[in-house]
Amino acid sequence: MRNIILIGFMGTGKSAVSEKLAEKLGARLIDTDQEIEKESGMTISDIFKNYGEEYFRVLETGLLEKLSGTNDLVISCGGGIALREANRKLLDRLGFVVLLTAKVDTIMERLRGDETRPLIKGGNKDTIRVLMDERRKYYNAAAMCCVETDGLTVDEVSELILRREEGLC
């Protein structure tokens, strides 16, 4: 099985959907943020606070390089992984890249009370909208297909991804 890689803005469902896909496929699940936290011994928030966003992006690139050449993975990527051109190239080589999207209101609802997101701490709809608009071109450049997650269950999103990966949609 070739790898299935989920990208997109925070709150679009990457974590939940990747867990369901890995379960359905019997594949190993890699969450890039969790892997970076494990390898660095720091939370993402601490990495951002102590070393900055660019350092974190370098760690993402290093992780993608390590994953190159592996198969049978479902990879859930952090929301900004597609910002770097090097990462977009690595994602393309790693497997089937799916962009998950959601409306701003959906994202606000899903992230309500989550204080672990350094780029939107204390944010509002405008903060989220601006970040989404800034990232859209990078997500689109990296993705092989797009799935809108608004109003869909995790199972429904998973099935859509599997059908598109098989070329049925």
NUPA-704194 format. One record per residue (C-alpha): x, y, z. Coordinates in steps of 0.05 Angstrom, whole numbers, plus 5000, padded with zeros to 4 digits. Last residue first. Layout:
REM NUPA-704194
XYZ ...
REM end
This chain:
REM NUPA-704194
471951894844 473751154836 481151264829 483050794886 485751394925 479251754911 475151164939 479651115000 479251865014 471651865008 471151275055 475451625107 471252255102 464851855112 467751475171 470152115205 463052385198 461452925147 458153605160 464154005139 469953545118 471253805048 475853305014 481353534966 485753144918 493053084897 495053614947 501753984953 500354584909 493254654936 495954665008 501155184990 496055624953 491155585013 496255775066 495556525068 487956475061 487555975118 491856415162 487557035147 481056645160 483656365226 485757045252 479157355228 475056805261 478356915328 485056775359 486956735433 492156225415 491856165339 499156045319 501155675382 495655145379 495554795447 490155225480 484354825452 477955115484 474055145418 478254825363 472654415331 467654985336 472455495307 474355005251 467054905233 465855655232 471955765188 469455255137 473054595130 478454295087 482353645084 487853615031 489852915010 496952724990 497752024961 504951804973 511751995001 514552294937 509352854935 510252975010 517753065000 516653574944 511653954987 516453935046 522154245005 517354784982 515954985054 508855185072 506054475064 507654285136 503654845165 497554475192 501553895222 501253265181 497452615193 501152055158 497851385143 503550905130 504150255091 510550475057 517350765076 522351045026 522151745054 519951755127 526652025151 526252585099 519252765124 521952805195 527653255175 522853715138 518353765199 524353935243 526254495194 519054755200 519854775277 526255185270 522555665225 516855735275 521155975332 526355675379 523955755450 516555945441 515355545377 518854925406 515155015472 508455045437 510154425396 511554065461 518653865477 522653215481 525253345411 523952645382 517352545418 514753245403 516853175331 513352495326 507052785358 506953365308 508152905249 502552415268 504751745240 499751175237 501950475217 497150135169 491949605182 487949935127 481550075166 485250245231 490150695195 484451045159 480551155224 486651445260 488151885199 480952145200 481252345273 488052685267 486753045201 479853305219 479854005191 481554315258 488454555240 489054725166 490554185116 494653565101 493252825104 498252335075 496351645050 502451195040 502650694984 500050005000 
REM end
